[in-house]
């Protein structure tokens, strides 16, 4: 009987396979369409809130980077936070699940529209699915930054995010030189897992003296897959051993040449995430020995800083900073002092400008720069 059924069904196999493929494509297109509409709606809500804040001059943590852990399972040679040094023995208390959920609720009540989950490596937290779910339940969009190592194993836990950003510094040799042997293959597995799950994917590339010749690989990799890539130069460490004489850091000539190449890729239609305006600010940066200006008002073209007014960073212990660079800031804690008091505490700081691509992009967005607004809309519609 089994042989007879196989004989009858065998001619139907191509048709059945075609139908399965058709249904899978329909499902993927439906998921992509739903994701696009969701992204457009959330961007619209974000912009409406931003316009209200700018019109009234009010402060609110519109965008929050939440570093949910200092632990990390990678050993990136240039890590500006030196998170690999914190893995074995964390120097700061890590918030419990309940405390994180309470902070998320408080952020929602204060008007937050987007939370970017970072670390350390956030997928080292067993409760990451619960954290993501609470953000989404409270009507906020959610991004996740990861080295990718645990993505295939934790895929079901991260399906609720709006996008996953995975670090990719170049081809196998370049990426492994920056982030450890074998890390490239793990990133490739993560990229394929995220794409197969139809989760919107971004790439993040840190350009150093070791991998800048591999930028072409990253751009072609991103273009072929239709994935936006955030390209940033290497920044000075704010924690642990500093960067004096650090061989991976770009000199001024290398920085300008590399940023010029990124801008040319952007003009040619490659999926570079940050705007040309942001990279223009980086090109205007006059200093080779520092990546921020503290105290005095800069006398060169720069983006006004909105950190502490419309954006903040919450670290793994609950301390609230204007941004990740201001590690020495006299902070208050979201749990011990209360979230509102902790946010009010960062209204004034003396950092005037910085080299960081992501902060320049957000500062220009908050300033309602037309070119950056258009870049943000285009990213929402095409990625």
N, C-alpha and C positions, 0 to 999 in steps of 0.2 A: 504493500500500500504506500509506504514511504517513497519507494522508487517511482511509483506511478504518479504521485503528487509532484515529485521533483521533475518528472518528464513533462507534466502538464504546465507547471509553472515556469519552467526554464525559458520558453520563448517570451514570457511576460517580464523577465528580469530587466531588460533595457528600459521598458516602459515604466516599471516601478521605480527604478533608479532615477529616471528622468523626473518623475513626479516628486520623489523625495528631494531632489536637487531644487526643483521649482519651489516647493514648499519652504525649503530652507532659505532660498533667496528672498521669497516673499516675507518670511519672518525677519530676516536681517534688514530688509528695506523698511519694514514696519518699525523695527527697533530704532533704526537710524533716523527715520522720520520723526518718531516720538521724541528721540533725544534732541533733534534739532529744534523742534517746537518748544521743548522744555528749556533748552539753552537760550533761545530767543526771548522767551517770557522772563526768565530769571535775569537776563541782561537788561531787559526793559525795566524790571522792578529795581534793579541796582541803579540804573541811570536816573530814574524818577526820585529815588531816595537821595542820590548825590545832588541833583538839581535843587531839591528842597533844602539840603544842608548848606549848599553854597549860597542860595538865595537868602537864607536866614542868618548865616554865619555861625550856625550851631556846630557843636562837636558831637561825633558818634563814632563808635568802632565799626565803620561800614565794612571794612575788610579786616580779617584777623588771621595772622599766621599762628597756628597752635602747635607748638613743639611738644608732642604728647610723650616723648621719651628722649633721654640723652643716650640711651643704649644704641649701639650700632654693630652690625655683623660684617661690616666691610672695613678696610683699612686704606682709605684713600690717602695717598702720599701728601696731599696738599690741604687736607680738610681744614677749613677756616675755623670750625668749631672744635677741632681735635676730638670729635665724638668717640673715636676708637679708643682714646685714653680713658674714657668714662665707663667702658663696658663692664669690666670686672668689678669695679667698686664705684658706684655712682656717688658723686660728691654732693648731689642735691636730692632731696626727697622727691619722689615721683608721685603725682596725684593718683588717687584711687579712681576706680570707675565712677563711683558715685560723685566724687568731687568734680571730675571732668564733665559729667552730665549736668551737674548743677551750674557749672560755668557756662556751658553751651546754652542752657535755658536763660541764664542772665544776659548773655550776649544777644540772644534773640529779642529779649525784652528791651534792650538798649538800641535796637535798630540794625544789628549786624545783618548783612545780606549774603556774605560769603565767608567761609572758613577754609583756609588751606591747611591741611593736616601735614605736619612735617616732623622732623626729629633732628638727630638720630634717625633710626630706621623705624617708622611707625608700625610696620607689620610685625615687629617683635612684641607688640602688645596683644595679648590674647583677646582683649575686649574691643578690638578695632571695629568689628562689625556693629557692635552696640553703639560705639561712638558715632560712626557714620550714620546709622539709622536715626539717632537722636537729632543730628544736624538736619537731616532731610525732613524728619517729622515736624521740626520747628520752622519749616519753610525756607531754609537757607540753602544756597548751593554749596557744594563740597568738592574740593580738589584734594588729591593725595600725591605727595612726593615720595618716591621710593627708589632704592638702588636696584630693585627688581628681583633680588635673590629669592624672596619668598612669595613672589606673585603667583606662580603656578599652583603652589600649595594652598594659598589663601584666596584664590580667585573668587570663590563663592562669598567670601566675607567682604569683598570690595565692590561688588556689583552695583551698589547704590550710589557710588560717587559720580559726579558729573564729568570728571576726567582724571586720568592717572598720568603723572609725569614721571618718566623713567630716565635715569641718567645714562647718557651715551657720549663718550668722549672721543670716539673715532673707530678705526678698524681694530682688529684683534690686538695687534701689537701696541697701538697707541692707547687704547682703553685699558688694557691690562697693565701697561706701564704706569698709568695714573691711579688705577683703582684696584690692582691686585691680580695676580695670575688666575685665569679661569673665569674672571668676572664677565668678560665679553660674551662667552657662551651662555652664561646665566641670564644676561640681559636679552640676548636673542630669544631665549625660551620665554622670557617674560613678555617681550613685545608680541610674539606670536600668540601667546595665551590671551593677552588683553584684546588683540584684534579679533581673534576667533570668538571672544565673548561679546563683541560689538560694544566695548566700553571705549569712549573717546580717549585717544592717546595723545600725549605730548611727549617730546623729548627735551632733555636739558643737557647742554654741552658746556663744559667749563674749558676755556681755551688756555693752555699753558704753553711754555716753550717746548714741551715734550710732544704735544699733540697738534700743534697748529698746522702742521703739514697734512694732517688727516682731516682737515675741515671739509675738503671736497667730498670725502667718503660720507661724512655725516649728511651733507646737503643732498647728495644723490640718494642716500638711504631714505631720507625724509621725503624727498620729492616722489620717489617711486611708490611710496606707501601713502602719500597724501597726509603726512603727519606733521604738524607744526613743531618747530624746534626753537627753543629759547637758548640763544648763544650769549654767554657772558664771559668776560675775562676773569682770570684768577684774582681773588681779593686777598687782602692782608688778613691774617688770623686775628681773631679777637679773644681767643682763649688758648691757654697753654703757651708753648714755645712760639715765638714770633718769627717773622719771615725775613729778617735781615740776611741778605745774601742768598736767599732761597733760589736755587737754580731753575725752578720751574716757572718763576714769575716772568712775564713778558716785560722787556724794556720798552721805553716810550716808542721807539721806532717800530718794534714788533707789534705793539698794541695798535698803533695807527694803521699799519699795513693790514693786520688781521681784521680790524673793524671795517676798513674800507672794502675788503673782500666780502664780508657779511652783507654790507649795504648793497654791493653790486648784485649779489645773489637775490636779495630782496627785490631790487628793481627788475630783475629778470623773471620774477614770478615764483621763485622758490618759496616754500612755506616757512619763512622766518617769522617768528611770532612777534617779537618786539618791533616797534615802529622805527622808521628812518629817523624820526625826530629824536628818539632816545639815543640812537647811535651817534647822531650829530652832537649831542651833549657830551658823550664819551670822548669824541674826537676833540672837543674844545677843552677837555681837562688838561690843565697846564703842568700838573705835578707828576713826577715819576716816583717820588718817595712816600706818597701818602694817597689814600683813596677817600678821604673825607676832609671837609673844612669845618673846623670848630671855632666858635667865637666870632671872628670877624666876618662881615658880609663879603662874599666873593666879588671880585671885580671882573669876572669873565661870565659869559652866558651860561646860566645854570637853571635847573628846575627848582622852583620853590618847594621846600620840604613840608609835606602834610602829615608826616609820621607823628603820631601822638594826637593828631586832630581827627583824621579820618581812617587811620590804619594803626594797628598795634600788633605786637608780638607777645604771646604768652608762652613762657617756657615750661619745662616739665614739672617744675615745682609750684607753678601757679604765679610766679612773678610776672608782672606786666611791664613791658618795655615799649618805648616808641618804635624801635626797630631792633633787629638782631645785632646791629653794629654797636649799639650803646650798652655794652655789657657792664660798664662801670656806673651806670645810672643808678641813683638812689631810688630804688623801686619800692612799690607796695605789692602785696600779694592778694590775688583775686579771692582766695579762700579765707585767709586770716584777716585781711583788712576790708574785704568786700570788693566786688568787681567795680562798682561805680567809683569808689574812692581810689582804687588802684588806677583806673583809667583817668580820672581827674588829675592824678599826680603827675601824669606824663604830658600835660598840656604844654609845658614850657621846657625846652631843652636848648642847648647851645650848638647843635650840629646844623650847619647851614646848607651844605651841599655834599654830594657823594658821587662816586664813580659807579656804583652798583646799577646794572642795567634794569633789574626788576623794579627797584625803588624809583629810578628815573621814570620808567614807564607809568607807574602808578601816580607819581607826583604830577606828571604831565596830564594824565587822565583826570585827576582830581582838579587840576587847573582848567579843565575843559578845553585843552588844546585841540583845535579842529582836526589836525592830522592824526593825532593819537585817538581821538574819538572815532574817526573813520576806520582806523586800523583795528580798533576793538570790535566795531560792528562787522567788519569784513571777516575777522577771525571767527566771530560767532556764527556767521552765515556759511563759512566755507570749511570750518574744521570742527 
